[in-house]
Amino acid sequence: MKIQQLLIAPLIALSVLSAQAADKLKIGVLPGVYADAIGAVVKEAKAQGIEVTVVEFTDWTTPNVAVDAGDLDINFFQHQPFLDNAIKKNGFKLASAGVSFLANVGLYSLKHKSLNDIPQGGKVGIANDPVNQGRGLLLLQKAGLIKLKPGVGFLGTLDDIVENPKKLSFVEVEGPQLVRITGDVDIAQGYPHFIVASKAFNPSSGLVYSGIEDARFAIQFVTKSERTKDPVIQKFIKVFQGSDAVKAAIHKAFANDNKLYTLTWLNVK
């Protein structure tokens, strides 16, 4: 009897220690679809032995600083071109550990019902960071409102506009804040998931949209360069991508409108 007790006691102790030794991840997000998607998988991750702490930010700079400094394990808010530019500008030792959804971008107006109604000298709200500004300018070019220098692509800036027949002026703000100024300008670059979160207007009311097949703008799970193959991070991403709750949260965050996003890991090879 005593021998059995001696054998069982260490097993019980080992079981308790295992339960207490869950892997932990601290993940930085922005409000809206990013926070909603990660929040949706917290319980499933915990069931798989990963305790997730979500830290919410309101800007596009601090989350990269925090991961680079080791204050976060992952951030979840940016696409690869944005990350590439941040690394080039700041020398971050960061890289993508995996891919998530692809968000569409639109041009929205609360004053005009068509692109033809945009007046001479009209005001345009556009993102102030290089990559997202370039993406917005490409959309304005697609809409026929401006023309850019050949070949600048998504790295174009306001200085690369070579034709502006309506003599449009530009108001530059951080991407998440564009929804706040849409009513103050004639047309604004907009992100449907931020519009949904703000409840300011209909995210499906864009006058024109970028192509959702453009996989280079899919949102990434970003970590330190040496941690991209970290088994805990990779396990979390696998749980995330396989979660029906995550898929439902993303769909809801995009106003239940399939044309506003793509689940990149399912649709883009």
Secondary structure as UniProt FT lines:
FT   HELIX           2..20
FT   STRAND          23..29
FT   TURN            31..32
FT   HELIX           33..47
FT   TURN            48..49
FT   STRAND          50..56
FT   HELIX           62..69
FT   STRAND          74..79
FT   HELIX           80..90
FT   STRAND          94..103
FT   STRAND          106..108
FT   HELIX           115..117
FT   TURN            120..121
FT   STRAND          123..127
FT   HELIX           130..142
FT   TURN            143..144
FT   STRAND          147..148
FT   TURN            150..151
FT   HELIX           153..155
FT   HELIX           158..160
FT   STRAND          161..163
FT   TURN            165..166
FT   STRAND          169..173
FT   HELIX           175..177
FT   HELIX           178..181
FT   HELIX           182..184
FT   STRAND          187..190
FT   HELIX           192..198
FT   TURN            203..204
FT   STRAND          208..209
FT   TURN            212..213
FT   HELIX           215..217
FT   STRAND          218..224
FT   HELIX           225..227
FT   TURN            228..229
FT   HELIX           231..241
FT   HELIX           244..253
FT   TURN            254..256
FT   HELIX           258..260
FT   STRAND          261..263
FT   HELIX           264..267
//
